[in-house]
Amino acid sequence: MSSWFRKILEGARQVLVLSPPVNYIRPARGDFAQDVKNLRGDFEQVASDMRKGVAKYGDYKI
């Protein structure tokens, strides 16, 4: 079997998830909702820190 054909089959297998990797951990119900809450909290913290930095150094010129 030529290498380009093997690569096409491997790509199709990955896209179609015909055989997921052995070490794949299927998320439990509610895990995505918890991820959304965590990401939202991280985003709000970063935005707050950026607002503080812009307020303090916003008119700084190099």
JOZIQUI-V292775 format. One record per helix or strand. SS is the DSSP state (H for helix, E for strand). FROM is the first residue (numbers start at 1). TO is the last residue. If there is no record, write none. Layout:
ss | from | to
SS | FROM | TO
SS | FROM | TO
This chain:
ss | from | to
H | 3 | 16
H | 31 | 57
